Amino acid sequence: MPEPTDEWTPVGIDDLEPAAMDAVRHPGNAHVKAGPGAGKSEFLAQRAAYLLMTGQCAPPQRILAISFKKDAADNLGKRVRTRVGPVVGRRFVSMTFDAFAKSMLDRFRLCLPPEHRPIGNYEWIKVPNVRGEAVLEAHRPAPEVTKEAGLDFELRVVGPHRLNDADRPAGHHDEEIADWWSRNDPVQTGQLTFFMINRLAELAQRASAPLGRAVRASFPYVFVDEFQDTTYAQFDLLESLFGGSDVVVTAVGDEKQRIMGWAGARPDAFVQFASSFGAEAFTLRLNRRSSTGLVALQHVVAVSLDSESPAVESSSTTTIDGDHAWIWRFSRRRDEAETIAAWIRDDVAERGTVPGDYALLVRQKSEQAEGEISDAFAEVGLRVRNDSKDVVPGVPLQDLLASPLTGVVLPLLRLMAGARDPGAWTAVTEHLTWLREVDDDVERRQVSEDLGRHVDRWRQSVARCPPNEPRARSLVDHASDYLGGPATFRSIHPAYRDKWLLDSTVDALRHQLGRCSSMPTWPGVFDHFAGRDAVSLLTIHKSKGLEYDTVIMLGLDDNTWWSHRRDDREGASTLFVAISRAKQRMLFSHAHTRGATERVSDLYALLHSADVREIIQ
């Protein structure tokens, strides 16, 4: 029986802040302004629980949740299942924007006009076959081909315009846009970028009214996370499908964290959402991640981006004494690497933390930074793990670690190796109960007993076999088979319906675990794989959604921030995102041999205005 709406209370947590509770119960479209550490995932999980448990979203209807990163989509789905149980949780469909657009195109490809209809087994490619240079050269003298060339042309010039839009006002780029689509014709090439997939999916639903009705009938509620990163093509797909309908859309995000402009994010996403969807705004004012000092620093940067940015209160506990942030100045990069490595080593020993509590952030070129600092860290007994590097082509280590496949295979491997780990046991049993559609205590007990028997048998076998690469790869296959195999993961995780992605993730998991098999024990292998013994290195863009005790930003200089301009909003937003990853401390590092600081002087001015002091090393 559904719960009465006025009696429903948050599930699995003590309470929500008043604005969050109001937004959870709101019956219409809503824009929820949620800054760093505000608990966006928990808010969305509670919103889902409210709609599902009170019957607002009644069977067989479902909730569609759209995120921009695979790990965010997977984590949100898991959180909802924890709140409402595996059976009810099946009616919460969590996927990335790219996966959603691709599913729309694959299901309704035949609705497209023949001149825009790609073949069924089209190939996904990262960049268009024909870049902007070739198109612009055909329409203008070559010397003028500068600002709007390359990928910028696809995202900034072609991006804002719907296909076959009869109402589109004529503009000076009409011929170029038509030429770009002609040269990248998906019918002829069979190759599509995700931008093209979004545009074709939007055209397919406009070309077939039943398509939109079917989607809206299935999903009366839609969530969109990180809405500030929405591109023109993605926004148009949302608007065409759900705008002006009875579907209730909840958009969550923070304009101050809009750092994907280079990837085509529209600068006015929330303004357009409010206009097109008549959304009511709610503002969350708690930061559950960062210490009071860091929240104060974040507020200084936030006000530079939005003078009306509200004050945010920290609900996190401060565990350190002294400065919460500072700037270190070095003459040479080698001195920088050695000092930071020794400082982390000493801090770990003093505070009882682990290397995995620390992150090194760079704006770009993480592999170059890895080469500059790894030796210095190794000399003090620390390992640097480049989370942005591909394990196999197309699968960065960060994506592998956060993938749903790893999220259940690794816990099972820990159990197989003899670990007494309640968290690992819960992760595996939750997967099995979800897979077998178990919802009563007797069946849950049977699942647990079956897992116990298999784990006991595996423990004896694994204990007799020390780690090596072939055994590590074999263990991945054994664990995957017990958990249902590729077909199961493909059926329950929308992203894995892309066979290439699932196959690549399995391959990456085998490969990475094999690389970790030099450790003397299996528990050591799995800890090494998880990275508790390593300091993470990743780009600021890749760090979104993550958090660390201490964050060290390398290279706040003109060379690293080569595209920054004074009072550049996206540069300040990038700085804001970096600071907001830290829970306790933030360190900014500058080495003179890497670059000067004239171009980024406005960012240093922000830090100085927040009383962040400089220390010359």
MARVEXMI-787087 format. One line per field, with one value per residue (C-alpha): residue number from 1; chain; x, y, z. Coordinates in nm, 4 decimals. Example, Ala and Ser with C-alpha at 12.3 -4.5 7.8 and 13.67 -1.06 7.14 Angstrom:
// residues 2
pos c(1,2)
unit c(A,A)
east c(1.2300,1.3670)
north c(-0.4500,-0.1060)
up c(0.7800,0.7140)
***
This chain:
// residues 617
pos c(1,2,3,4,5,6,7,8,9,10,11,12,13,14,15,16,17,18,19,20,21,22,23,24,25,26,27,28,29,30,31,32,33,34,35,36,37,38,39,40,41,42,43,44,45,46,47,48,49,50,51,52,53,54,55,56,57,58,59,60,61,62,63,64,65,66,67,68,69,70,71,72,73,74,75,76,77,78,79,80,81,82,83,84,85,86,87,88,89,90,91,92,93,94,95,96,97,98,99,100,101,102,103,104,105,106,107,108,109,110,111,112,113,114,115,116,117,118,119,120,121,122,123,124,125,126,127,128,129,130,131,132,133,134,135,136,137,138,139,140,141,142,143,144,145,146,147,148,149,150,151,152,153,154,155,156,157,158,159,160,161,162,163,164,165,166,167,168,169,170,171,172,173,174,175,176,177,178,179,180,181,182,183,184,185,186,187,188,189,190,191,192,193,194,195,196,197,198,199,200,201,202,203,204,205,206,207,208,209,210,211,212,213,214,215,216,217,218,219,220,221,222,223,224,225,226,227,228,229,230,231,232,233,234,235,236,237,238,239,240,241,242,243,244,245,246,247,248,249,250,251,252,253,254,255,256,257,258,259,260,261,262,263,264,265,266,267,268,269,270,271,272,273,274,275,276,277,278,279,280,281,282,283,284,285,286,287,288,289,290,291,292,293,294,295,296,297,298,299,300,301,302,303,304,305,306,307,308,309,310,311,312,313,314,315,316,317,318,319,320,321,322,323,324,325,326,327,328,329,330,331,332,333,334,335,336,337,338,339,340,341,342,343,344,345,346,347,348,349,350,351,352,353,354,355,356,357,358,359,360,361,362,363,364,365,366,367,368,369,370,371,372,373,374,375,376,377,378,379,380,381,382,383,384,385,386,387,388,389,390,391,392,393,394,395,396,397,398,399,400,401,402,403,404,405,406,407,408,409,410,411,412,413,414,415,416,417,418,419,420,421,422,423,424,425,426,427,428,429,430,431,432,433,434,435,436,437,438,439,440,441,442,443,444,445,446,447,448,449,450,451,452,453,454,455,456,457,458,459,460,461,462,463,464,465,466,467,468,469,470,471,472,473,474,475,476,477,478,479,480,481,482,483,484,485,486,487,488,489,490,491,492,493,494,495,496,497,498,499,500,501,502,503,504,505,506,507,508,509,510,511,512,513,514,515,516,517,518,519,520,521,522,523,524,525,526,527,528,529,530,531,532,533,534,535,536,537,538,539,540,541,542,543,544,545,546,547,548,549,550,551,552,553,554,555,556,557,558,559,560,561,562,563,564,565,566,567,568,569,570,571,572,573,574,575,576,577,578,579,580,581,582,583,584,585,586,587,588,589,590,591,592,593,594,595,596,597,598,599,600,601,602,603,604,605,606,607,608,609,610,611,612,613,614,615,616,617)
unit c(A,A,A,A,A,A,A,A,A,A,A,A,A,A,A,A,A,A,A,A,A,A,A,A,A,A,A,A,A,A,A,A,A,A,A,A,A,A,A,A,A,A,A,A,A,A,A,A,A,A,A,A,A,A,A,A,A,A,A,A,A,A,A,A,A,A,A,A,A,A,A,A,A,A,A,A,A,A,A,A,A,A,A,A,A,A,A,A,A,A,A,A,A,A,A,A,A,A,A,A,A,A,A,A,A,A,A,A,A,A,A,A,A,A,A,A,A,A,A,A,A,A,A,A,A,A,A,A,A,A,A,A,A,A,A,A,A,A,A,A,A,A,A,A,A,A,A,A,A,A,A,A,A,A,A,A,A,A,A,A,A,A,A,A,A,A,A,A,A,A,A,A,A,A,A,A,A,A,A,A,A,A,A,A,A,A,A,A,A,A,A,A,A,A,A,A,A,A,A,A,A,A,A,A,A,A,A,A,A,A,A,A,A,A,A,A,A,A,A,A,A,A,A,A,A,A,A,A,A,A,A,A,A,A,A,A,A,A,A,A,A,A,A,A,A,A,A,A,A,A,A,A,A,A,A,A,A,A,A,A,A,A,A,A,A,A,A,A,A,A,A,A,A,A,A,A,A,A,A,A,A,A,A,A,A,A,A,A,A,A,A,A,A,A,A,A,A,A,A,A,A,A,A,A,A,A,A,A,A,A,A,A,A,A,A,A,A,A,A,A,A,A,A,A,A,A,A,A,A,A,A,A,A,A,A,A,A,A,A,A,A,A,A,A,A,A,A,A,A,A,A,A,A,A,A,A,A,A,A,A,A,A,A,A,A,A,A,A,A,A,A,A,A,A,A,A,A,A,A,A,A,A,A,A,A,A,A,A,A,A,A,A,A,A,A,A,A,A,A,A,A,A,A,A,A,A,A,A,A,A,A,A,A,A,A,A,A,A,A,A,A,A,A,A,A,A,A,A,A,A,A,A,A,A,A,A,A,A,A,A,A,A,A,A,A,A,A,A,A,A,A,A,A,A,A,A,A,A,A,A,A,A,A,A,A,A,A,A,A,A,A,A,A,A,A,A,A,A,A,A,A,A,A,A,A,A,A,A,A,A,A,A,A,A,A,A,A,A,A,A,A,A,A,A,A,A,A,A,A,A,A,A,A,A,A,A,A,A,A,A,A,A,A,A,A,A,A,A,A,A,A,A,A,A,A,A,A,A,A,A,A,A,A,A,A,A,A,A,A,A,A,A,A,A,A,A,A,A,A,A,A,A,A,A,A,A,A,A,A,A,A,A,A,A,A,A,A,A,A,A,A,A,A,A,A,A,A,A,A,A,A,A,A,A,A,A,A,A,A,A,A,A,A,A,A,A,A,A,A,A,A,A,A,A,A,A,A)
east c(0.0000,0.1319,0.2194,0.0114,0.2093,0.1736,0.3116,0.6142,0.9520,1.3056,1.4346,1.7711,1.8757,1.7794,1.6368,1.6609,1.7114,1.3804,1.4418,1.5275,1.2136,1.0025,1.1589,1.1093,0.7347,0.6958,0.4313,0.5630,0.8784,1.1633,1.5129,1.7082,2.0174,2.2607,2.6200,2.9169,2.8612,2.4880,2.3988,2.2448,2.2473,2.0784,1.8178,1.7358,1.7254,1.4794,1.2719,1.2566,1.1660,0.8862,0.7366,0.7633,0.6579,0.3588,0.2237,0.2788,0.4682,0.2459,0.3311,0.4139,0.5304,0.8954,1.1257,1.3945,1.7149,1.9731,2.3303,2.6367,2.8838,2.8468,2.9622,2.7082,2.4261,2.5278,2.5722,2.2327,2.0611,2.2315,2.1370,1.7705,1.7626,1.9102,1.6286,1.3290,1.4458,1.5530,1.2043,1.0626,1.4055,1.3655,1.1256,1.4049,1.6005,1.9310,2.1492,2.3782,2.2527,2.4496,2.3036,1.9510,1.9895,2.1371,1.8510,1.6009,1.7749,1.8130,1.4467,1.3031,1.5610,1.3057,1.0922,1.3599,1.3197,1.5189,1.7735,1.8689,1.8271,2.1575,2.2121,2.1165,2.4728,2.6149,2.9541,3.0056,3.3047,3.4456,3.4855,3.3146,3.4755,3.4906,3.6020,3.5146,3.8286,3.7239,3.3716,3.4816,3.7513,3.4794,3.2849,3.5486,3.9118,4.1489,4.2996,3.9614,3.9496,4.0472,3.8037,3.5212,3.7288,3.7736,3.5499,3.4336,3.2454,3.0447,2.9641,2.9318,2.8051,2.6228,2.5318,2.2574,2.0445,1.7849,1.7770,1.5003,1.3870,1.1583,1.1235,1.4974,1.5782,1.8117,2.1684,2.5104,2.6050,2.3106,2.5128,2.8026,2.5718,2.4045,2.7452,2.8731,2.5807,2.6239,2.9927,2.9242,2.6132,2.5337,2.3391,2.6481,2.9215,2.7417,2.9400,2.7902,2.9246,2.7158,2.6232,2.4797,2.3027,2.1331,2.0226,1.8910,1.7064,1.5379,1.4407,1.3053,1.0626,0.9495,0.8960,0.6781,0.4229,0.3683,0.7360,0.7030,0.3729,0.5258,0.8234,0.6043,0.3636,0.6535,0.8267,0.5921,0.8881,1.2319,1.5426,1.8399,2.1579,2.4383,2.1963,2.4484,2.6423,2.3468,2.4337,2.1990,2.1310,2.0580,1.8327,1.6370,1.5869,1.4502,1.2284,1.0904,1.0133,0.8868,0.8265,0.4621,0.3545,0.2350,0.5793,0.7371,1.1038,1.3427,1.6689,1.9520,2.2770,2.4881,2.5664,2.8894,3.0195,2.9623,3.3032,3.1949,3.1538,3.4391,3.2239,2.9203,2.7332,2.4880,2.5473,2.1776,2.0560,1.8733,1.7224,1.5854,1.4633,1.2706,1.1188,1.0334,0.9222,0.7834,1.0086,1.0057,1.3484,1.4718,1.8120,1.9973,2.2156,2.4124,2.7550,2.8001,3.1505,3.3869,3.5129,3.4000,3.7204,3.6929,3.3257,3.4254,3.6883,3.4359,3.1957,3.4513,3.4902,3.1128,3.0405,3.2857,3.0704,2.7335,2.7135,2.3863,2.5264,2.3790,2.5920,2.6296,2.6670,2.9108,2.7696,3.1034,3.3400,3.6798,3.9508,4.2641,4.4159,4.5703,4.5214,4.2566,4.4249,4.7576,4.9740,5.3212,5.5701,5.8665,6.1506,6.1693,5.9181,6.1529,6.1531,5.7747,5.7371,5.9825,5.8319,5.4723,5.5620,5.7451,5.4626,5.1988,5.4169,5.4528,5.0865,4.9784,5.2040,5.0858,4.7096,4.6592,4.5165,4.5940,4.7433,4.4032,4.2749,4.4884,4.4363,4.6586,4.4531,4.5768,4.3876,4.5041,4.7828,4.7737,5.0245,5.2805,5.2283,5.2599,5.5996,5.7158,5.6213,5.6158,5.9849,5.9832,5.6825,5.8394,6.1499,5.9413,5.7465,5.4323,5.2629,5.0881,4.7920,4.6840,4.3059,4.2626,4.4777,4.3102,4.3488,4.2428,4.1445,3.8266,3.8159,3.9968,4.0965,3.8528,3.5618,3.6705,3.6900,3.3451,3.1780,2.8896,3.0840,3.3773,3.1368,3.0151,3.3003,3.5655,3.3604,3.3043,3.6777,3.7503,3.5140,3.6715,4.0119,3.8943,3.8008,3.5454,3.3965,3.0314,3.0303,3.1477,2.8889,2.6115,2.7177,2.7133,2.3879,2.2156,2.3175,2.1972,1.8634,1.8097,1.9033,1.6721,1.3905,1.3947,1.1780,1.0983,1.3100,1.3018,1.4353,1.6938,1.8180,1.8444,2.0520,2.2811,2.3219,2.4007,2.6622,2.8127,2.8544,3.0249,3.2513,3.3639,3.4558,3.6393,3.8314,3.9940,4.0917,4.2229,4.4234,4.6270,4.7164,4.9410,4.8707,4.9882,4.8484,4.6757,4.5060,4.3917,4.2310,4.0723,3.9239,3.7516,3.5885,3.4774,3.3266,3.1529,3.0009,2.8623,2.7102,2.5210,2.7711,2.7715,2.4090,2.2958,2.4974,2.3696,2.0085,2.0193,2.2605,2.1470,2.5004,2.6112,2.3592,2.6440,2.8306,3.1590,3.1475,3.0760,3.3423,3.5950,3.5146,3.5562,3.8846,4.0007,3.9095,4.1088,4.4007,4.4170,4.3800,4.6538,4.8812,4.8165,4.8955,5.2606,5.1467,5.2318,4.8743,4.5302,4.3959,4.6994,4.6150,4.2610,4.3712,4.6271,4.3553,4.1207,4.3981,4.3960,4.7752,4.8039,4.7669,4.5195,4.6190,4.3429,4.2195,3.9828,3.7130,3.7457,3.7292,3.3685,3.1558,3.4569,3.5908,3.9181,4.0458,4.3186,4.3391,4.6586,4.6190,4.9360,5.0165,4.8133,5.0154,4.9914,5.1332,4.8898,4.5976,4.6972,4.3386,4.2462,4.1554,4.1157,3.7665,3.7008,3.3936,3.4817,3.8293,3.6818,3.4301,3.7135,3.8906,3.5639,3.5209,3.8784,3.8375,3.5044,3.6578,3.8408,3.6938,3.9614,4.2433,4.3297,4.6841,4.7711,5.1180,5.3152,5.6572,5.8281,5.9845,5.6381,5.5067,5.4445,5.1244,5.0306,4.7462,4.5969,4.6577,4.2808,4.2535,4.5366,4.3606,4.0530,4.2605,4.4334,4.0957,3.9989,4.3130,4.4891,4.8519,5.1567,5.4606,5.7874,5.9623)
north c(0.0000,0.3480,0.5729,0.8908,1.1830,1.3874,1.1027,1.0206,1.0851,1.0559,0.7012,0.5902,0.9351,1.1465,1.4430,1.6797,2.0532,2.2441,2.3567,2.0009,1.8631,2.1246,2.0317,1.6590,1.7141,1.9735,1.8573,2.0470,2.1190,2.2361,2.3764,2.2780,2.4937,2.2638,2.3719,2.1484,1.9132,1.9868,1.6199,1.6240,1.2456,1.2014,1.4645,1.2867,0.9500,1.0884,1.2490,0.9099,0.7361,0.9859,0.9433,0.5634,0.4964,0.7329,0.6128,0.9434,0.7329,0.4243,0.0887,0.0223,0.3815,0.4605,0.7486,0.8449,0.9904,1.1424,1.2149,1.3244,1.0676,0.6906,0.6668,0.9311,0.7466,0.4125,0.5528,0.7222,0.4024,0.2070,0.4698,0.4565,0.0764,0.1015,0.3384,0.1593,-0.2008,-0.3889,-0.4636,-0.1118,0.0160,-0.1478,0.1323,0.3858,0.4018,0.5843,0.6478,0.9033,1.1627,0.9976,0.6562,0.8014,0.9761,0.6618,0.4502,0.6940,0.6816,0.3034,0.2487,0.5033,0.5221,0.4151,0.7206,0.9444,1.0821,0.8649,1.1403,1.1375,0.7680,0.5964,0.2242,0.0068,-0.0908,0.2603,0.3296,0.5769,0.8071,1.0757,1.3527,1.4205,1.2965,1.6498,1.9223,2.2889,2.3882,2.2045,2.3470,2.7052,2.6846,2.6016,2.9152,3.1721,3.2500,3.0330,3.3246,3.3752,3.0139,3.0551,3.0938,2.8734,2.5862,2.2330,2.0945,2.4457,2.4526,2.1406,2.2489,2.6242,2.6783,2.3578,2.2688,2.5252,2.4337,2.1582,1.9440,2.0247,2.3193,2.5186,2.7907,2.8515,3.2127,3.2574,3.3286,3.3787,3.0172,2.8437,2.7272,2.6114,2.4143,2.2417,2.1692,2.0213,1.7786,1.6884,1.6118,1.4094,1.2428,0.9545,0.7740,0.7532,0.7172,0.5098,0.7064,0.9338,1.1477,1.1764,1.5281,1.3838,1.1088,1.3713,1.5729,1.2674,1.1421,1.4814,1.4820,1.1259,1.2219,1.5317,1.3145,1.0687,1.1885,0.8315,0.8191,1.1113,0.9831,0.6406,0.7886,1.0261,0.7454,0.5384,0.8195,1.0690,1.1937,1.2900,1.3959,1.5705,1.6031,1.8550,2.0525,2.3341,2.1062,2.0587,2.1237,2.2830,1.9438,1.7790,2.0628,2.0493,1.6736,1.7280,2.0144,1.8284,1.5192,1.6676,2.0414,2.1474,1.8019,1.6535,1.5044,1.6561,1.7438,1.8095,1.9740,1.9836,2.1710,2.4728,2.7416,2.8194,2.4758,2.5193,2.4202,2.2325,2.5323,2.3969,2.0843,2.2815,2.3415,2.6242,2.9232,2.9861,2.6329,2.7210,3.0398,2.8466,2.5668,2.8118,2.9692,2.6507,2.4386,2.7000,2.5588,2.6767,2.7361,2.5862,2.6594,2.4149,2.5940,2.3207,2.1931,1.8450,1.7944,2.0832,2.2327,2.5790,2.7421,2.5866,2.6825,3.0430,3.0233,2.8729,3.1571,3.4203,3.2514,3.1954,3.5657,3.6494,3.4334,3.5468,3.8537,3.7244,3.3833,3.2939,3.2133,2.8394,2.6709,2.3883,2.0851,1.9012,1.8543,2.0226,1.7743,1.9869,2.2901,2.5808,2.7018,2.5440,2.6661,2.8095,2.8751,2.7223,2.8961,2.7051,2.7931,2.4506,2.1741,1.9173,2.1059,2.1229,1.7478,1.6558,1.8949,1.7901,1.4199,1.4528,1.6623,1.4018,1.1226,1.3080,1.4055,1.0441,0.9370,1.2167,1.2038,0.8343,0.8965,0.6880,0.8043,0.7593,1.0528,1.2924,1.4127,1.6031,1.8066,1.9469,2.1448,1.9224,1.6857,1.4513,1.2154,1.4961,1.5760,1.2071,1.1967,1.5057,1.3915,1.0095,0.9623,1.2131,1.0394,0.6945,0.8128,0.8678,0.5440,0.6887,0.5815,0.8244,0.6819,0.8655,0.8190,1.0013,0.7531,0.4867,0.1289,0.0112,0.2486,0.4342,0.3242,0.5613,0.4152,0.6503,0.5157,0.1570,0.2038,0.3668,0.1231,-0.0979,-0.4026,-0.3230,-0.2205,-0.5771,-0.7917,-0.6426,-0.6995,-1.0613,-1.1040,-0.9711,-1.2302,-1.5027,-1.4046,-1.4468,-1.0912,-1.0491,-0.7386,-0.6523,-0.3842,-0.6297,-0.8857,-0.6268,-0.5159,-0.8723,-0.9789,-0.6605,-0.7390,-1.0977,-1.0043,-0.7418,-0.9894,-1.2608,-1.0164,-1.1202,-0.9186,-1.1342,-1.2440,-1.6168,-1.5653,-1.3148,-1.5754,-1.8295,-1.5875,-1.5245,-1.8962,-1.9720,-1.6963,-1.8291,-2.1785,-2.0486,-1.8128,-2.0903,-2.3117,-2.0310,-1.9284,-2.2686,-2.2631,-1.9063,-1.9609,-2.2312,-2.0073,-1.7016,-1.4021,-1.3842,-1.2249,-1.5295,-1.6157,-1.2558,-1.2521,-1.5910,-1.4728,-1.1859,-1.4362,-1.6656,-1.3753,-1.2327,-1.5716,-1.6183,-1.2700,-1.3491,-1.2879,-1.0202,-1.0779,-0.9929,-0.6726,-0.5714,-0.6218,-0.4359,-0.1506,0.0690,0.1865,-0.1728,-0.2204,-0.0779,-0.4068,-0.2283,-0.0532,-0.3724,-0.5725,-0.2920,-0.2609,-0.6350,-0.6239,-0.3240,-0.4972,-0.8071,-0.5956,-0.3677,-0.6498,-0.8378,-0.5335,-0.5332,-0.9049,-0.8398,-0.7822,-1.0758,-1.1456,-1.1346,-0.8780,-0.6677,-0.7052,-0.5781,-0.2894,-0.1926,-0.2048,0.0127,0.2664,0.3085,0.2993,0.5638,0.9395,1.0116,1.2337,1.3595,1.6597,1.9068,1.8151,1.4473,1.5307,1.6532,1.4505,1.3264,1.4324,1.3983,1.4943,1.7112,1.8465,1.9857,2.1800,2.1709,2.4417,2.7558,2.9388,3.0959,2.7962,2.5448,2.7878,2.9051,2.9751,3.1786,3.5441,3.7987,3.7763,3.4572,3.3016,2.9457,2.9837,3.0985,2.8129,2.5658,2.7039,2.6757,2.3112,2.2297,2.3911,2.2212,1.8710,1.9184,1.8221,1.9590,2.1388,2.2935,2.3606,2.5615,2.5016,2.7150,2.6419,2.9320,2.7076,2.5889,2.9362,3.2923,3.4087,3.7257,3.5712,3.4087,3.7044,3.7529,3.3990,3.4694,3.7930,3.5915,3.3658,3.6615,3.8279,3.5122,3.5469,3.2504,3.3143,3.2432,3.0481,3.0716,2.7349)
up c(0.0000,-0.0834,0.2081,0.2591,0.1187,0.4372,0.6502,0.4370,0.5982,0.4532,0.4225,0.5577,0.6818,0.9801,0.7921,0.4972,0.5166,0.4783,0.1184,0.0157,0.1802,0.0032,-0.3305,-0.2642,-0.2197,-0.4969,-0.7474,-1.0493,-1.2458,-1.0260,-1.0504,-0.7404,-0.6920,-0.5145,-0.4637,-0.3822,-0.0915,-0.0842,-0.1215,-0.4710,-0.5008,-0.1635,-0.2498,-0.5768,-0.4006,-0.1450,-0.4209,-0.5931,-0.2671,-0.2053,-0.5534,-0.5526,-0.1927,-0.1907,-0.5236,-0.7009,-0.9540,-0.9630,-1.1241,-1.4013,-1.4507,-1.3903,-1.3041,-1.5537,-1.4060,-1.6399,-1.5336,-1.7285,-1.5946,-1.5829,-1.2231,-1.1137,-1.2901,-1.1400,-0.7887,-0.7975,-0.9088,-0.6315,-0.3727,-0.4738,-0.4552,-0.1052,-0.0053,-0.1598,-0.2063,-0.5206,-0.6560,-0.6333,-0.7338,-1.0727,-1.1610,-1.1246,-1.4503,-1.4123,-1.7174,-1.8763,-2.1212,-2.3997,-2.3179,-2.3075,-2.6444,-2.7990,-2.6635,-2.8168,-3.1540,-3.1523,-3.0647,-3.3040,-3.5822,-3.8410,-3.7590,-3.9098,-4.2603,-4.5047,-4.5694,-4.1980,-4.1175,-4.0286,-4.0668,-3.7703,-3.6855,-3.7043,-3.5485,-3.2641,-3.3112,-3.0821,-3.3402,-3.6731,-3.9918,-4.1281,-3.8894,-3.9158,-4.1050,-4.4207,-4.4103,-4.3527,-4.6183,-4.8702,-4.7801,-4.6858,-4.7604,-4.5575,-4.3545,-4.1866,-4.0670,-3.7030,-3.4169,-3.5464,-3.6794,-3.5501,-3.2795,-3.1879,-3.5162,-3.4298,-3.0759,-3.1100,-3.4652,-3.5608,-3.2019,-3.1265,-3.4296,-3.4611,-3.7728,-4.0250,-3.8127,-4.0395,-3.7762,-3.7440,-3.8281,-4.1228,-4.0210,-4.1717,-4.0939,-4.2656,-4.5633,-4.3483,-4.1164,-4.4107,-4.5624,-4.2328,-4.2105,-4.5780,-4.5343,-4.2172,-4.3610,-4.1194,-4.3915,-4.6104,-4.3464,-4.0833,-3.8237,-3.5564,-3.2761,-2.9580,-3.0659,-3.3885,-3.1927,-2.9735,-3.2755,-3.4609,-3.1505,-3.1147,-3.4826,-3.4551,-3.1791,-3.3724,-3.6787,-3.4860,-3.2315,-3.0977,-2.9980,-2.7582,-2.6192,-2.5490,-2.3643,-2.1617,-2.0696,-1.9369,-1.7477,-1.5786,-1.3707,-1.4986,-1.3041,-1.4659,-1.2595,-1.3261,-1.5415,-1.5882,-1.8267,-2.0649,-2.4299,-2.6831,-2.8408,-2.5054,-2.3916,-2.7170,-2.6767,-2.3253,-2.4362,-2.7383,-2.5330,-2.2070,-2.2500,-2.2349,-2.1144,-1.7854,-1.7216,-1.4100,-1.4562,-1.1668,-1.2742,-1.0223,-1.0537,-0.9847,-1.2415,-1.0561,-1.1538,-1.5273,-1.6609,-1.9737,-2.2016,-2.4145,-2.4683,-2.5812,-2.2536,-2.3115,-2.0813,-2.0169,-1.9404,-1.6180,-1.7589,-2.0548,-1.8302,-1.6134,-1.9256,-2.1163,-1.8214,-1.5807,-1.3084,-0.9490,-0.7917,-0.4629,-0.3074,-0.0821,0.1735,0.3508,0.2569,0.4031,0.2621,0.3361,0.6588,0.7679,0.6428,0.2994,0.2720,0.3424,0.0657,-0.1748,-0.0973,-0.2009,-0.5402,-0.5640,-0.5153,-0.7938,-1.0213,-0.8856,-0.6649,-0.5205,-0.4314,-0.0896,0.2112,0.2685,0.6047,0.6638,0.8424,0.8257,1.1176,1.1021,1.1988,1.1616,1.3294,1.1461,0.7900,0.5728,0.2507,0.1398,-0.1658,-0.2013,-0.4315,-0.5754,-0.8077,-0.9749,-1.0483,-0.8981,-0.5665,-0.5854,-0.6365,-0.3601,-0.1039,-0.1698,-0.1620,0.1716,0.3158,0.2261,0.3669,0.6973,0.7105,0.6606,0.9483,1.1764,1.1139,1.0445,0.6993,0.3887,0.0571,-0.1081,0.1017,-0.1062,-0.4646,-0.7031,-0.9511,-1.2809,-1.5377,-1.8235,-1.9374,-1.6393,-1.8046,-1.8281,-1.4592,-1.3741,-1.5411,-1.3514,-1.0003,-0.9841,-0.9122,-0.6253,-0.4693,-0.5142,-0.3298,-0.0138,-0.0543,-0.2178,-0.5399,-0.7751,-0.9636,-1.2772,-1.2678,-1.6002,-1.7970,-2.0119,-1.8885,-2.2334,-2.5156,-2.4201,-2.0540,-1.8130,-1.4776,-1.3003,-1.5062,-1.4451,-1.0672,-1.0605,-1.3011,-1.1828,-1.3015,-1.0735,-0.7974,-0.7582,-0.8985,-0.6693,-0.3491,-0.4531,-0.5180,-0.1690,-0.0220,-0.2345,-0.0947,0.2639,0.3604,0.6414,0.4854,0.5633,0.2938,0.0296,0.1433,0.1198,-0.2299,-0.3631,-0.1960,-0.3150,-0.6715,-0.6450,-0.4866,-0.7563,-1.0278,-0.8928,-0.8096,-0.4446,-0.2076,0.0985,0.3922,0.3093,-0.0414,0.0840,0.3314,0.0505,-0.1571,0.1392,0.2125,-0.1527,-0.1583,0.1644,0.0196,-0.2936,-0.1013,0.1350,-0.1608,-0.3411,-0.0291,-0.0035,-0.3698,-0.3712,-0.0518,-0.2272,-0.5235,-0.4760,-0.6990,-1.0570,-1.3703,-1.5286,-1.1963,-1.1486,-1.4915,-1.4261,-1.0953,-1.2769,-1.5131,-1.2274,-1.0337,-1.3416,-1.4277,-1.0756,-1.0863,-1.4043,-1.6805,-1.9521,-2.0500,-1.6970,-1.6733,-2.0160,-1.9078,-1.5753,-1.6524,-1.9441,-2.0289,-2.0895,-2.3672,-2.5695,-2.6243,-2.6921,-2.3544,-2.1602,-2.3432,-2.2959,-1.9244,-1.8690,-2.0602,-1.8557,-1.5292,-1.6249,-1.7410,-1.4376,-1.1852,-1.3683,-1.3342,-0.9584,-0.9176,-0.8276,-0.4694,-0.2367,-0.1158,-0.2745,-0.0233,-0.1151,-0.4842,-0.4286,-0.2050,-0.4689,-0.7347,-0.5271,-0.4742,-0.0978,-0.1126,-0.3863,-0.4220,-0.7021,-0.9920,-1.2198,-1.4110,-1.2491,-1.5007,-1.4076,-1.0361,-1.0463,-0.8069,-0.6067,-0.2682,-0.0786,0.2648,0.1101,-0.2441,-0.3990,-0.7222,-0.9303,-1.1791,-1.1190,-1.3848,-1.7301,-1.9134,-1.7628,-1.7857,-2.1345,-2.2467,-1.9382,-1.9771,-1.7010,-1.5489,-1.7438,-1.5861,-1.6804,-1.5290,-1.1968,-1.2144,-1.2694,-0.9630,-0.7681,-0.8668,-0.7620,-0.4203,-0.3620,-0.3922,-0.0591,0.2764,0.5092,0.3248,-0.0112,-0.1299,-0.4431,-0.5861,-0.8291,-0.9751,-1.1519,-1.4173,-1.5224,-1.5991,-1.4832,-1.3154,-1.5031,-1.7023,-1.3910,-1.1602,-1.1152,-0.9728,-0.7296,-0.6359,-0.5416,-0.3189,-0.1557,-0.0883,0.1003,0.3183,0.1602,0.2458,0.0321,0.1502,-0.0415,-0.0406)
***
